[in-house]
Amino acid sequence: MKLHEIGPKIKILRKATKLTQSELADLAGISRVTYGRLERGEIATVSIKTIDIVLFALGYEIDIKGREAFGIPVLE
């Protein structure tokens, strides 16, 4: 998953669990404003730790993949 896809994906996961932004923010222990920034893809203002906490609250986790999994061309 590319960085710009994280926020919209988390929004989809939140809606699938029928949680509001405020409810999920409360579960994650962050402000609704911070959570809103995450959903809008403003990840420069949201830490990886915060993303990890939100994903944990949804039952997911961050996974690191090799460059080829990101679709970046690699020179041989």
C-alpha positions as CSV (number, residue, x, y, z in Angstrom):
1,M,0.0,0.0,0.0
2,K,1.3,3.4,-0.9
3,L,1.4,6.2,1.8
4,H,-1.4,8.3,0.1
5,E,-3.7,5.2,0.2
6,I,-3.5,4.7,4.0
7,G,-6.1,7.4,5.0
8,P,-8.8,6.3,2.6
9,K,-8.2,2.7,3.4
10,I,-8.6,3.3,7.1
11,K,-11.8,5.3,6.4
12,I,-13.2,2.2,4.5
13,L,-12.2,0.0,7.5
14,R,-13.9,2.4,10.0
15,K,-17.1,2.5,8.0
16,A,-17.2,-1.3,7.7
17,T,-17.1,-1.5,11.5
18,K,-19.9,1.2,11.6
19,L,-17.8,3.5,13.9
20,T,-17.9,7.3,13.7
21,Q,-14.7,9.2,13.5
22,S,-15.2,10.3,17.1
23,E,-15.8,6.8,18.3
24,L,-12.7,5.4,16.6
25,A,-10.6,8.4,17.8
26,D,-11.8,7.7,21.4
27,L,-10.9,4.0,21.0
28,A,-7.4,5.0,19.8
29,G,-6.9,7.6,22.4
30,I,-6.4,10.5,19.9
31,S,-8.4,13.6,19.1
32,R,-11.1,13.5,16.4
33,V,-9.2,16.3,14.6
34,T,-6.0,14.1,14.4
35,Y,-8.1,11.2,13.2
36,G,-9.7,13.4,10.6
37,R,-6.3,14.4,9.3
38,L,-5.3,10.8,9.0
39,E,-8.4,9.9,6.9
40,R,-7.8,12.9,4.6
41,G,-4.3,11.6,3.9
42,E,-2.5,14.4,5.8
43,I,-0.1,11.9,7.1
44,A,2.8,14.4,7.4
45,T,1.0,15.7,10.5
46,V,0.2,12.2,11.9
47,S,2.9,9.9,13.3
48,I,3.4,6.3,12.4
49,K,2.6,5.5,16.1
50,T,-0.8,7.1,15.7
51,I,-1.5,5.2,12.5
52,D,-0.5,2.0,14.3
53,I,-2.8,2.7,17.3
54,V,-5.7,3.4,14.9
55,L,-5.1,0.2,13.0
56,F,-4.8,-1.8,16.2
57,A,-8.2,-0.4,17.3
58,L,-9.6,-1.7,14.0
59,G,-8.0,-5.1,14.4
60,Y,-5.2,-4.5,11.8
61,E,-1.4,-3.8,11.9
62,I,1.3,-2.2,9.8
63,D,3.2,-4.6,7.5
64,I,6.5,-3.8,5.9
65,K,7.0,-5.0,2.3
66,G,9.9,-5.1,-0.1
67,R,10.2,-2.4,-2.7
68,E,8.9,-4.6,-5.5
69,A,5.6,-4.8,-3.5
70,F,5.2,-1.1,-3.8
71,G,5.3,-1.1,-7.5
72,I,8.5,0.9,-7.8
73,P,10.5,0.0,-10.8
74,V,13.9,-1.5,-9.9
75,L,17.0,-1.4,-12.1
76,E,18.6,-4.8,-12.6
